[in-house]
Each structure stands twice: as C-alpha cells, then as structure tokens.
Amino acid sequence: MESTYSPIEVFNFCPHCGSRGLTADTEKSLTCNSCGFRYFINMSASVAVIIRNEKDEVLFTVRKHDPAAGMLDLPGGFVDLGETAEQAVVREVFEELNLEIISMKYAATFTNKYLYSGILYQTLDLVFECEVKSFQHLKVADDVSGYVFRNPLTVLPEEIGLDSVRDIVKNIAVLL
C-alpha cells in the first residue's frame, strides 16, 4: 500500500532559492529558513459535470487510471493554469467524451482529497450542470475507459471512486 503524505510533509526544498530547510509554520504554509520565502499550500480547483440524456439519466464516466481506476466518476478534471472553471468544463468534456457543451449552469462546490503519487491533494470541485449538442459523436478518450448513463438514485456509493463525486451524486436531487 502506498504511503500518504500531505504537501507540507513532502516539500523539502525552497522553490525560490533551492536550499533545504523548509519549515511548516502553519497547516497550510512553509517558510524557507535560508531566504525567508513563504509558500502557501492551497486547494486545487477542479470541475465535475452533470450531463443528462433524454431519459433524465446522468452520464457517468469510468476512470481509466488510479486513483479509483475502474470506478464511476463524473466527467471533469483539474482546472489548468490561466483557465476559468467554465473553460475547463468545455475542455474536459471534449477531451474525455468528444462532446460539445451548448449550455452550462453552476450548481455547487464540494471538497475532496485526491491521492496521487503518494501525495494527498485537497481539491475544490466546482459542479456544473451542462447540456450537450448531441450524443451522436460520444467516444471515450484521455483518462476515461468507458461511460454509462444511469439514474443517479440507483448508483451505489461503493460504485463511485471519489468522495466528492459520492457527495455530488447523493445530493443531485437537491442541487438541480
């Protein structure tokens, strides 16, 4: 089993001067003992997208890679540098499913802990409800190995790989 560390426990070298000796001065910041540079550990922004078909079923993806490979997820991913959440929604849905977004509405925000390469990242998941032009060209790519349309009320929590997505699906009736 992989060890889990927070960024505070892992980062040892100053990104400004390169010296060893970063000290955690709060649960979310490190200070360099050599140059005084202060580094803050903040949430990483990500998006999760709810897309429904004509039967009111939600489009779930199947994760291709860990964390949670083979488990259900919602389309989405991390917001890139210089990108808005809305731009990330359009990009991620196109990259993962080859679908074109024609409308979107912000729904809610959830927090998540995302384990990757032994580091536990904290994410802020921005949820959007979207409509697509058509499902005609739907095909999986990128970090998605499959998809399924399901009534969210029939999806069991243990079928979903990430805590925030479990929370989103559990609250979907309230969100939309």
GITAHU-V371501 format. One record per backbone hydrogen bond with DSSP energy under -1.0 kcal/mol. NH is the residue of the N-H (numbers start at 1). CO is the residue of the C=O. If there is no record, write none. Layout:
<<NH;CO> <NH;CO>>
This chain:
<<5;118> <9;6> <10;6> <11;7> <14;19> <18;14> <21;12> <22;12> <23;31> <25;29> <26;29> <30;39> <31;23> <32;37> <33;21> <36;32> <39;30> <41;28> <44;122> <46;124> <47;77> <48;126> <49;75> <50;128> <53;57> <56;53> <58;150> <59;51> <60;148> <61;73> <62;146> <63;71> <64;143> <70;63> <71;68> <72;159> <73;61> <77;47> <79;45> <83;80> <88;84> <89;85> <90;86> <91;87> <92;88> <93;89> <94;90> <95;91> <96;92> <97;93> <98;94> <99;93> <102;131> <103;131> <105;129> <107;127> <108;127> <110;125> <112;123> <114;121> <116;119> <119;116> <120;5> <121;114> <123;112> <124;44> <125;110> <126;46> <127;108> <128;48> <129;105> <130;50> <131;103> <133;100> <138;135> <139;97> <141;96> <144;141> <145;62> <148;60> <150;58> <154;151> <159;156> <160;157> <161;72> <166;162> <167;163> <168;164> <169;165> <170;166> <171;167> <172;169> <175;171> <176;172>>
